Amino acid sequence: MLKGAILRKAIYPGSFDPITNGHLDIVKRASSIFDEVVVAVSKSADKKPMFSLEDRVKMAELAVSGIKNARVLPFETLLVKFAGKLGVTLLVRGLRAVSDFEYELQMGYANESLDPNIDTLYLMPSLQFAFVSSSVVRSVIYHNGTISKLVPQSVEEYIVTLIEKK
């Protein structure tokens, strides 16, 4: 549990389809709190992601490459099982709006019911990133718009390369 715990390692899970500047903002904030932040990219097949798991992992790796205490790992199981394998009991989640809070509260309670040792820490992104979401980025990509203000430059370049290959 969080009470009296030494905050050494946390997991920041998500589908990251694709990772955005808002996600990166949360990773940076979490990396200033924890010794290690694992950006856990879920397979999320039920969400029918735009990008493959491998591409989402690669984009996340590019995005966090300048953060020494962040690393990226894919996972395909229940989050609490993945956390247990890593010996992590704290999850980090981002909250942009009230609608996020309702969903995240349910997920936090579900995770805690599956593993009572799991705690969730909620962080708000900086105001400039409060509107940025992966779904907004996907919509902009779908309509051939510019995503340069929504994702890290390295991720934008990777996405452009993927689109050119199609």
Order of alpha helices (4+ residues) and beta strands (2+ residues): beta-alpha-beta-alpha-beta-alpha-beta-alpha-beta-alpha-alpha
